[in-house]
């Protein structure tokens, strides 16, 4: 089995609405020293062994997981 | 500045609805070799230097970010 770890975040310059909301909420809760909040999403996908797992992960991103207009992503792989 | 990296996922045994939805969608897109999908959320929070950043991060989790009934979390810290 191969574990794909796909980490998705907003591109530099794209507003991160959830990060902004969390930052504001933390300020309201008196965490006054918060400077910025970024939110990332991680998909840990377990797949059967395959010849080209990297390519398959990229296809998953292109076809389902990532919006290339606003998201950056990176792929890590590990045999488990 | 200190960068807190807080990673939140579902507890063992708690259903991960988004992971399940992504798994089903990947199957429909002919990624037949997908075995399981787990979704994690990562908050990267930049704060001003403080004496006890670990404790502050734990407080953020308790008071805002984490639902202890269903979530597990881990905290990493890095001076930046």
N, CA and C atoms of all chains as a GROMACS GRO file, in nm:
protein
  480
    1UNK      N    1   0.084  -0.120   0.000
    1UNK     CA    2   0.000   0.000   0.000
    1UNK      C    3   0.088   0.125   0.000
    2UNK      N    4   0.035   0.230  -0.057
    2UNK     CA    5   0.106   0.358  -0.060
    2UNK      C    6   0.017   0.463   0.006
    3UNK      N    7   0.078   0.542   0.095
    3UNK     CA    8   0.003   0.651   0.156
    3UNK      C    9   0.039   0.781   0.086
    4UNK      N   10  -0.061   0.841   0.022
    4UNK     CA   11  -0.043   0.973  -0.039
    4UNK      C   12  -0.085   1.078   0.062
    5UNK      N   13  -0.002   1.178   0.077
    5UNK     CA   14  -0.039   1.289   0.165
    5UNK      C   15  -0.043   1.416   0.080
    6UNK      N   16  -0.163   1.463   0.056
    6UNK     CA   17  -0.182   1.579  -0.032
    6UNK      C   18  -0.220   1.699   0.054
    7UNK      N   19  -0.135   1.802   0.054
    7UNK     CA   20  -0.158   1.921   0.137
    7UNK      C   21  -0.198   2.037   0.047
    8UNK      N   22  -0.313   2.095   0.077
    8UNK     CA   23  -0.370   2.199  -0.010
    8UNK      C   24  -0.388   2.328   0.069
    9UNK      N   25  -0.342   2.438   0.013
    9UNK     CA   26  -0.360   2.568   0.077
    9UNK      C   27  -0.391   2.673  -0.027
   10UNK      N   28  -0.420   2.792   0.021
   10UNK     CA   29  -0.446   2.901  -0.072
   10UNK      C   30  -0.316   2.954  -0.132
   11UNK      N   31  -0.323   2.995  -0.257
   11UNK     CA   32  -0.209   3.059  -0.321
   11UNK      C   33  -0.175   3.190  -0.253
   12UNK      N   34  -0.048   3.223  -0.257
   12UNK     CA   35   0.000   3.355  -0.211
   12UNK      C   36  -0.088   3.463  -0.275
   13UNK      N   37  -0.143   3.550  -0.195
   13UNK     CA   38  -0.221   3.661  -0.249
   13UNK      C   39  -0.370   3.634  -0.258
   14UNK      N   40  -0.410   3.507  -0.243
   14UNK     CA   41  -0.553   3.476  -0.242
   14UNK      C   42  -0.602   3.482  -0.098
   15UNK      N   43  -0.716   3.545  -0.077
   15UNK     CA   44  -0.767   3.558   0.059
   15UNK      C   45  -0.807   3.423   0.115
   16UNK      N   46  -0.775   3.399   0.241
   16UNK     CA   47  -0.808   3.275   0.309
   16UNK      C   48  -0.920   3.306   0.409
   17UNK      N   49  -1.047   3.290   0.368
   17UNK     CA   50  -1.157   3.339   0.452
   17UNK      C   51  -1.164   3.267   0.587
   18UNK      N   52  -1.135   3.139   0.589
   18UNK     CA   53  -1.144   3.068   0.716
   18UNK      C   54  -1.030   3.112   0.810
   19UNK      N   55  -0.912   3.130   0.751
   19UNK     CA   56  -0.800   3.176   0.832
   19UNK      C   57  -0.830   3.312   0.894
   20UNK      N   58  -0.892   3.399   0.815
   20UNK     CA   59  -0.927   3.532   0.864
   20UNK      C   60  -1.030   3.525   0.976
   21UNK      N   61  -1.128   3.435   0.959
   21UNK     CA   62  -1.233   3.420   1.060
   21UNK      C   63  -1.173   3.367   1.190
   22UNK      N   64  -1.082   3.270   1.177
   22UNK     CA   65  -1.018   3.214   1.297
   22UNK      C   66  -0.934   3.320   1.366
   23UNK      N   67  -0.861   3.397   1.288
   23UNK     CA   68  -0.780   3.506   1.346
   23UNK      C   69  -0.867   3.603   1.425
   24UNK      N   70  -0.979   3.644   1.365
   24UNK     CA   71  -1.068   3.738   1.434
   24UNK      C   72  -1.126   3.677   1.560
   25UNK      N   73  -1.163   3.549   1.553
   25UNK     CA   74  -1.219   3.484   1.671
   25UNK      C   75  -1.115   3.474   1.782
   26UNK      N   76  -0.991   3.443   1.745
   26UNK     CA   77  -0.885   3.432   1.847
   26UNK      C   78  -0.862   3.568   1.914
   27UNK      N   79  -0.866   3.674   1.834
   27UNK     CA   80  -0.851   3.808   1.890
   27UNK      C   81  -0.964   3.837   1.991
   28UNK      N   82  -1.086   3.801   1.952
   28UNK     CA   83  -1.201   3.823   2.041
   28UNK      C   84  -1.188   3.743   2.170
   29UNK      N   85  -1.117   3.631   2.163
   29UNK     CA   86  -1.097   3.548   2.282
   29UNK      C   87  -0.971   3.592   2.359
   30UNK      N   88  -0.923   3.712   2.327
   30UNK     CA   89  -0.808   3.771   2.399
   30UNK      C   90  -0.673   3.709   2.370
   31UNK      N   91  -0.661   3.641   2.257
   31UNK     CA   92  -0.527   3.601   2.211
   31UNK      C   93  -0.474   3.718   2.128
   32UNK      N   94  -0.430   3.822   2.199
   32UNK     CA   95  -0.396   3.947   2.132
   32UNK      C   96  -0.269   3.940   2.049
   33UNK      N   97  -0.186   3.838   2.073
   33UNK     CA   98  -0.057   3.831   2.005
   33UNK      C   99  -0.060   3.752   1.874
   34UNK      N  100  -0.182   3.722   1.825
   34UNK     CA  101  -0.192   3.647   1.699
   34UNK      C  102  -0.166   3.740   1.582
   35UNK      N  103  -0.076   3.697   1.495
   35UNK     CA  104  -0.036   3.780   1.383
   35UNK      C  105  -0.107   3.740   1.254
   36UNK      N  106  -0.111   3.610   1.226
   36UNK     CA  107  -0.180   3.564   1.106
   36UNK      C  108  -0.219   3.418   1.124
   37UNK      N  109  -0.320   3.376   1.049
   37UNK     CA  110  -0.366   3.237   1.053
   37UNK      C  111  -0.384   3.188   0.910
   38UNK      N  112  -0.320   3.075   0.880
   38UNK     CA  113  -0.337   3.012   0.749
   38UNK      C  114  -0.401   2.875   0.772
   39UNK      N  115  -0.496   2.840   0.685
   39UNK     CA  116  -0.560   2.710   0.698
   39UNK      C  117  -0.519   2.621   0.580
   40UNK      N  118  -0.475   2.501   0.612
   40UNK     CA  119  -0.440   2.402   0.509
   40UNK      C  120  -0.530   2.281   0.528
   41UNK      N  121  -0.552   2.211   0.418
   41UNK     CA  122  -0.626   2.085   0.429
   41UNK      C  123  -0.534   1.973   0.380
   42UNK      N  124  -0.538   1.863   0.454
   42UNK     CA  125  -0.454   1.749   0.420
   42UNK      C  126  -0.542   1.627   0.392
   43UNK      N  127  -0.523   1.567   0.276
   43UNK     CA  128  -0.588   1.439   0.246
   43UNK      C  129  -0.485   1.328   0.257
   44UNK      N  130  -0.511   1.234   0.345
   44UNK     CA  131  -0.426   1.115   0.355
   44UNK      C  132  -0.499   1.001   0.286
   45UNK      N  133  -0.448   0.963   0.170
   45UNK     CA  134  -0.518   0.865   0.085
   45UNK      C  135  -0.434   0.739   0.075
   46UNK      N  136  -0.495   0.628   0.117
   46UNK     CA  137  -0.426   0.500   0.110
   46UNK      C  138  -0.467   0.430  -0.019
   47UNK      N  139  -0.370   0.396  -0.103
   47UNK     CA  140  -0.402   0.327  -0.228
   47UNK      C  141  -0.321   0.197  -0.239
   48UNK      N  142  -0.375   0.104  -0.319
   48UNK     CA  143  -0.300  -0.019  -0.349
   48UNK      C  144  -0.174   0.020  -0.426
   49UNK      N  145  -0.073  -0.064  -0.416
   49UNK     CA  146   0.051  -0.039  -0.489
   49UNK      C  147   0.024  -0.016  -0.638
   50UNK      N  148   0.094   0.078  -0.693
   50UNK     CA  149   0.075   0.110  -0.834
   50UNK      C  150   0.209   0.160  -0.888
   51UNK      N  151   0.222   0.157  -1.020
   51UNK     CA  152   0.352   0.192  -1.077
   51UNK      C  153   0.385   0.340  -1.062
   52UNK      N  154   0.284   0.422  -1.082
   52UNK     CA  155   0.312   0.565  -1.082
   52UNK      C  156   0.217   0.639  -0.988
   53UNK      N  157   0.243   0.625  -0.859
   53UNK     CA  158   0.154   0.683  -0.758
   53UNK      C  159   0.155   0.835  -0.767
   54UNK      N  160   0.270   0.892  -0.797
   54UNK     CA  161   0.280   1.039  -0.805
   54UNK      C  162   0.186   1.093  -0.911
   55UNK      N  163   0.187   1.025  -1.027
   55UNK     CA  164   0.101   1.070  -1.136
   55UNK      C  165  -0.047   1.055  -1.097
   56UNK      N  166  -0.076   0.945  -1.030
   56UNK     CA  167  -0.215   0.923  -0.989
   56UNK      C  168  -0.259   1.032  -0.890
   57UNK      N  169  -0.171   1.066  -0.795
   57UNK     CA  170  -0.205   1.172  -0.698
   57UNK      C  171  -0.227   1.305  -0.770
   58UNK      N  172  -0.144   1.332  -0.870
   58UNK     CA  173  -0.162   1.459  -0.944
   58UNK      C  174  -0.296   1.461  -1.017
   59UNK      N  175  -0.333   1.345  -1.071
   59UNK     CA  176  -0.464   1.336  -1.137
   59UNK      C  177  -0.579   1.358  -1.040
   60UNK      N  178  -0.566   1.302  -0.919
   60UNK     CA  179  -0.671   1.323  -0.818
   60UNK      C  180  -0.686   1.471  -0.787
   61UNK      N  181  -0.572   1.540  -0.777
   61UNK     CA  182  -0.575   1.684  -0.750
   61UNK      C  183  -0.644   1.758  -0.864
   62UNK      N  184  -0.600   1.727  -0.986
   62UNK     CA  185  -0.654   1.798  -1.102
   62UNK      C  186  -0.804   1.776  -1.119
   63UNK      N  187  -0.847   1.653  -1.095
   63UNK     CA  188  -0.984   1.618  -1.129
   63UNK      C  189  -1.083   1.639  -1.015
   64UNK      N  190  -1.034   1.645  -0.891
   64UNK     CA  191  -1.130   1.654  -0.780
   64UNK      C  192  -1.090   1.751  -0.668
   65UNK      N  193  -0.966   1.740  -0.621
   65UNK     CA  194  -0.935   1.799  -0.491
   65UNK      C  195  -0.896   1.946  -0.494
   66UNK      N  196  -0.838   1.990  -0.604
   66UNK     CA  197  -0.775   2.122  -0.607
   66UNK      C  198  -0.845   2.214  -0.708
   67UNK      N  199  -0.862   2.337  -0.668
   67UNK     CA  200  -0.905   2.441  -0.761
   67UNK      C  201  -0.780   2.521  -0.799
   68UNK      N  202  -0.729   2.500  -0.921
   68UNK     CA  203  -0.598   2.558  -0.954
   68UNK      C  204  -0.598   2.711  -0.959
   69UNK      N  205  -0.715   2.770  -0.963
   69UNK     CA  206  -0.720   2.917  -0.964
   69UNK      C  207  -0.678   2.973  -0.828
   70UNK      N  208  -0.716   2.904  -0.721
   70UNK     CA  209  -0.690   2.960  -0.588
   70UNK      C  210  -0.598   2.875  -0.501
   71UNK      N  211  -0.577   2.749  -0.537
   71UNK     CA  212  -0.502   2.659  -0.449
   71UNK      C  213  -0.362   2.625  -0.500
   72UNK      N  214  -0.271   2.608  -0.404
   72UNK     CA  215  -0.143   2.541  -0.426
   72UNK      C  216  -0.149   2.407  -0.356
   73UNK      N  217  -0.074   2.310  -0.406
   73UNK     CA  218  -0.071   2.183  -0.333
   73UNK      C  219   0.066   2.120  -0.342
   74UNK      N  220   0.092   2.028  -0.248
   74UNK     CA  221   0.212   1.947  -0.258
   74UNK      C  222   0.177   1.803  -0.221
   75UNK      N  223   0.252   1.711  -0.280
   75UNK     CA  224   0.224   1.569  -0.264
   75UNK      C  225   0.342   1.502  -0.196
   76UNK      N  226   0.316   1.427  -0.090
   76UNK     CA  227   0.419   1.341  -0.031
   76UNK      C  228   0.371   1.197  -0.040
   77UNK      N  229   0.464   1.105  -0.051
   77UNK     CA  230   0.428   0.964  -0.064
   77UNK      C  231   0.512   0.879   0.028
   78UNK      N  232   0.455   0.770   0.072
   78UNK     CA  233   0.524   0.682   0.166
   78UNK      C  234   0.468   0.542   0.146
   79UNK      N  235   0.557   0.443   0.136
   79UNK     CA  236   0.510   0.305   0.128
   79UNK      C  237   0.478   0.257   0.269
   80UNK      N  238   0.361   0.201   0.290
   80UNK     CA  239   0.323   0.158   0.426
   80UNK      C  240   0.285   0.010   0.427
   81UNK      N  241   0.905   3.582   1.639
   81UNK     CA  242   0.772   3.522   1.612
   81UNK      C  243   0.779   3.370   1.627
   82UNK      N  244   0.668   3.314   1.663
   82UNK     CA  245   0.659   3.168   1.675
   82UNK      C  246   0.550   3.119   1.582
   83UNK      N  247   0.581   3.015   1.506
   83UNK     CA  248   0.479   2.956   1.421
   83UNK      C  249   0.423   2.830   1.489
   84UNK      N  250   0.294   2.836   1.522
   84UNK     CA  251   0.225   2.719   1.575
   84UNK      C  252   0.163   2.643   1.459
   85UNK      N  253   0.184   2.513   1.457
   85UNK     CA  254   0.118   2.431   1.354
   85UNK      C  255   0.029   2.332   1.427
   86UNK      N  256  -0.101   2.354   1.416
   86UNK     CA  257  -0.197   2.271   1.488
   86UNK      C  258  -0.269   2.181   1.387
   87UNK      N  259  -0.253   2.051   1.400
   87UNK     CA  260  -0.312   1.955   1.307
   87UNK      C  261  -0.427   1.883   1.375
   88UNK      N  262  -0.544   1.890   1.312
   88UNK     CA  263  -0.665   1.836   1.374
   88UNK      C  264  -0.726   1.729   1.284
   89UNK      N  265  -0.758   1.615   1.342
   89UNK     CA  266  -0.824   1.509   1.266
   89UNK      C  267  -0.930   1.444   1.350
   90UNK      N  268  -1.004   1.351   1.290
   90UNK     CA  269  -1.106   1.280   1.366
   90UNK      C  270  -1.041   1.173   1.452
   91UNK      N  271  -1.100   1.149   1.569
   91UNK     CA  272  -1.055   1.040   1.655
   91UNK      C  273  -1.077   0.906   1.587
   92UNK      N  274  -0.990   0.812   1.619
   92UNK     CA  275  -1.009   0.673   1.578
   92UNK      C  276  -1.153   0.630   1.610
   93UNK      N  277  -1.222   0.577   1.511
   93UNK     CA  278  -1.357   0.526   1.537
   93UNK      C  279  -1.467   0.627   1.509
   94UNK      N  280  -1.430   0.754   1.494
   94UNK     CA  281  -1.530   0.856   1.459
   94UNK      C  282  -1.537   0.866   1.307
   95UNK      N  283  -1.658   0.868   1.255
   95UNK     CA  284  -1.673   0.873   1.109
   95UNK      C  285  -1.622   1.007   1.054
   96UNK      N  286  -1.552   1.000   0.943
   96UNK     CA  287  -1.497   1.118   0.877
   96UNK      C  288  -1.579   1.141   0.750
   97UNK      N  289  -1.686   1.223   0.761
   97UNK     CA  290  -1.780   1.233   0.648
   97UNK      C  291  -1.715   1.287   0.520
   98UNK      N  292  -1.624   1.384   0.535
   98UNK     CA  293  -1.562   1.439   0.414
   98UNK      C  294  -1.468   1.337   0.350
   99UNK      N  295  -1.394   1.265   0.435
   99UNK     CA  296  -1.307   1.160   0.382
   99UNK      C  297  -1.385   1.056   0.304
  100UNK      N  298  -1.500   1.019   0.358
  100UNK     CA  299  -1.585   0.920   0.294
  100UNK      C  300  -1.638   0.971   0.160
  101UNK      N  301  -1.677   1.098   0.158
  101UNK     CA  302  -1.729   1.158   0.035
  101UNK      C  303  -1.620   1.164  -0.071
  102UNK      N  304  -1.498   1.201  -0.029
  102UNK     CA  305  -1.388   1.209  -0.125
  102UNK      C  306  -1.356   1.069  -0.178
  103UNK      N  307  -1.354   0.971  -0.090
  103UNK     CA  308  -1.328   0.833  -0.132
  103UNK      C  309  -1.431   0.789  -0.238
  104UNK      N  310  -1.559   0.815  -0.211
  104UNK     CA  311  -1.662   0.775  -0.306
  104UNK      C  312  -1.647   0.848  -0.440
  105UNK      N  313  -1.615   0.977  -0.432
  105UNK     CA  314  -1.597   1.054  -0.555
  105UNK      C  315  -1.478   1.001  -0.635
  106UNK      N  316  -1.369   0.966  -0.567
  106UNK     CA  317  -1.251   0.914  -0.638
  106UNK      C  318  -1.286   0.781  -0.705
  107UNK      N  319  -1.365   0.699  -0.638
  107UNK     CA  320  -1.407   0.571  -0.698
  107UNK      C  321  -1.488   0.598  -0.825
  108UNK      N  322  -1.579   0.695  -0.817
  108UNK     CA  323  -1.662   0.729  -0.933
  108UNK      C  324  -1.578   0.781  -1.048
  109UNK      N  325  -1.463   0.841  -1.015
  109UNK     CA  326  -1.374   0.893  -1.119
  109UNK      C  327  -1.275   0.786  -1.166
  110UNK      N  328  -1.304   0.661  -1.130
  110UNK     CA  329  -1.224   0.547  -1.176
  110UNK      C  330  -1.086   0.533  -1.110
  111UNK      N  331  -1.070   0.593  -0.991
  111UNK     CA  332  -0.954   0.560  -0.910
  111UNK      C  333  -0.990   0.439  -0.824
  112UNK      N  334  -0.989   0.323  -0.889
  112UNK     CA  335  -1.042   0.202  -0.825
  112UNK      C  336  -0.955   0.150  -0.713
  113UNK      N  337  -0.830   0.192  -0.708
  113UNK     CA  338  -0.738   0.137  -0.608
  113UNK      C  339  -0.732   0.215  -0.476
  114UNK      N  340  -0.829   0.306  -0.458
  114UNK     CA  341  -0.831   0.384  -0.334
  114UNK      C  342  -0.887   0.300  -0.220
  115UNK      N  343  -0.815   0.298  -0.111
  115UNK     CA  344  -0.852   0.214   0.002
  115UNK      C  345  -0.921   0.294   0.112
  116UNK      N  346  -0.866   0.408   0.146
  116UNK     CA  347  -0.929   0.492   0.247
  116UNK      C  348  -0.881   0.636   0.231
  117UNK      N  349  -0.962   0.728   0.280
  117UNK     CA  350  -0.927   0.871   0.274
  117UNK      C  351  -0.952   0.933   0.412
  118UNK      N  352  -0.851   0.998   0.465
  118UNK     CA  353  -0.865   1.072   0.592
  118UNK      C  354  -0.842   1.219   0.564
  119UNK      N  355  -0.922   1.304   0.625
  119UNK     CA  356  -0.904   1.447   0.606
  119UNK      C  357  -0.855   1.510   0.736
  120UNK      N  358  -0.749   1.587   0.725
  120UNK     CA  359  -0.696   1.660   0.840
  120UNK      C  360  -0.702   1.810   0.809
  121UNK      N  361  -0.712   1.888   0.914
  121UNK     CA  362  -0.704   2.033   0.895
  121UNK      C  363  -0.584   2.086   0.972
  122UNK      N  364  -0.513   2.177   0.908
  122UNK     CA  365  -0.394   2.234   0.971
  122UNK      C  366  -0.411   2.385   0.984
  123UNK      N  367  -0.392   2.436   1.105
  123UNK     CA  368  -0.388   2.580   1.127
  123UNK      C  369  -0.244   2.621   1.150
  124UNK      N  370  -0.194   2.707   1.064
  124UNK     CA  371  -0.061   2.765   1.086
  124UNK      C  372  -0.080   2.905   1.142
  125UNK      N  373  -0.048   2.920   1.269
  125UNK     CA  374  -0.076   3.045   1.340
  125UNK      C  375   0.055   3.110   1.380
  126UNK      N  376   0.072   3.233   1.335
  126UNK     CA  377   0.193   3.308   1.366
  126UNK      C  378   0.162   3.398   1.484
  127UNK      N  379   0.238   3.383   1.593
  127UNK     CA  380   0.215   3.470   1.710
  127UNK      C  381   0.346   3.539   1.751
  128UNK      N  382   0.328   3.651   1.821
  128UNK     CA  383   0.445   3.719   1.878
  128UNK      C  384   0.510   3.627   1.981
  129UNK      N  385   0.640   3.647   2.002
  129UNK     CA  386   0.709   3.566   2.103
  129UNK      C  387   0.637   3.572   2.237
  130UNK      N  388   0.629   3.459   2.302
  130UNK     CA  389   0.564   3.451   2.431
  130UNK      C  390   0.635   3.344   2.513
  131UNK      N  391   0.614   3.350   2.645
  131UNK     CA  392   0.687   3.257   2.732
  131UNK      C  393   0.643   3.113   2.713
  132UNK      N  394   0.511   3.095   2.703
  132UNK     CA  395   0.463   2.958   2.698
  132UNK      C  396   0.370   2.938   2.578
  133UNK      N  397   0.431   2.926   2.461
  133UNK     CA  398   0.354   2.915   2.337
  133UNK      C  399   0.274   2.784   2.334
  134UNK      N  400   0.333   2.679   2.389
  134UNK     CA  401   0.264   2.549   2.390
  134UNK      C  402   0.131   2.560   2.465
  135UNK      N  403   0.138   2.624   2.581
  135UNK     CA  404   0.016   2.637   2.662
  135UNK      C  405  -0.086   2.723   2.588
  136UNK      N  406  -0.039   2.828   2.523
  136UNK     CA  407  -0.130   2.915   2.450
  136UNK      C  408  -0.197   2.838   2.335
  137UNK      N  409  -0.119   2.757   2.265
  137UNK     CA  410  -0.175   2.678   2.156
  137UNK      C  411  -0.281   2.581   2.208
  138UNK      N  412  -0.253   2.522   2.323
  138UNK     CA  413  -0.352   2.430   2.382
  138UNK      C  414  -0.481   2.502   2.418
  139UNK      N  415  -0.465   2.623   2.468
  139UNK     CA  416  -0.585   2.703   2.501
  139UNK      C  417  -0.665   2.736   2.376
  140UNK      N  418  -0.594   2.768   2.266
  140UNK     CA  419  -0.666   2.797   2.141
  140UNK      C  420  -0.747   2.676   2.096
  141UNK      N  421  -0.686   2.558   2.111
  141UNK     CA  422  -0.757   2.436   2.073
  141UNK      C  423  -0.879   2.416   2.160
  142UNK      N  424  -0.860   2.428   2.291
  142UNK     CA  425  -0.970   2.402   2.384
  142UNK      C  426  -1.084   2.500   2.363
  143UNK      N  427  -1.050   2.627   2.339
  143UNK     CA  428  -1.154   2.730   2.340
  143UNK      C  429  -1.214   2.754   2.204
  144UNK      N  430  -1.146   2.714   2.096
  144UNK     CA  431  -1.202   2.747   1.963
  144UNK      C  432  -1.190   2.637   1.859
  145UNK      N  433  -1.071   2.579   1.846
  145UNK     CA  434  -1.044   2.505   1.723
  145UNK      C  435  -1.088   2.359   1.726
  146UNK      N  436  -1.089   2.299   1.844
  146UNK     CA  437  -1.107   2.154   1.852
  146UNK      C  438  -1.237   2.119   1.924
  147UNK      N  439  -1.306   2.019   1.873
  147UNK     CA  440  -1.418   1.959   1.945
  147UNK      C  441  -1.366   1.829   2.008
  148UNK      N  442  -1.345   1.829   2.140
  148UNK     CA  443  -1.277   1.715   2.202
  148UNK      C  444  -1.355   1.585   2.195
  149UNK      N  445  -1.484   1.595   2.165
  149UNK     CA  446  -1.564   1.472   2.154
  149UNK      C  447  -1.523   1.393   2.030
  150UNK      N  448  -1.491   1.462   1.922
  150UNK     CA  449  -1.465   1.392   1.796
  150UNK      C  450  -1.323   1.412   1.741
  151UNK      N  451  -1.252   1.510   1.792
  151UNK     CA  452  -1.121   1.542   1.731
  151UNK      C  453  -1.002   1.504   1.817
  152UNK      N  454  -0.895   1.465   1.749
  152UNK     CA  455  -0.761   1.458   1.808
  152UNK      C  456  -0.679   1.571   1.749
  153UNK      N  457  -0.579   1.618   1.823
  153UNK     CA  458  -0.494   1.720   1.763
  153UNK      C  459  -0.351   1.705   1.811
  154UNK      N  460  -0.260   1.763   1.733
  154UNK     CA  461  -0.122   1.772   1.780
  154UNK      C  462  -0.067   1.911   1.746
  155UNK      N  463   0.026   1.953   1.829
  155UNK     CA  464   0.080   2.088   1.816
  155UNK      C  465   0.229   2.080   1.785
  156UNK      N  466   0.273   2.150   1.682
  156UNK     CA  467   0.417   2.166   1.656
  156UNK      C  468   0.449   2.315   1.664
  157UNK      N  469   0.570   2.345   1.704
  157UNK     CA  470   0.609   2.485   1.718
  157UNK      C  471   0.746   2.507   1.657
  158UNK      N  472   0.765   2.628   1.608
  158UNK     CA  473   0.890   2.660   1.540
  158UNK      C  474   0.913   2.811   1.554
  159UNK      N  475   1.033   2.849   1.592
  159UNK     CA  476   1.064   2.992   1.599
  159UNK      C  477   1.100   3.040   1.458
  160UNK      N  478   1.037   3.146   1.414
  160UNK     CA  479   1.061   3.193   1.276
  160UNK      C  480   1.106   3.338   1.274
   0.00000   0.00000   0.00000
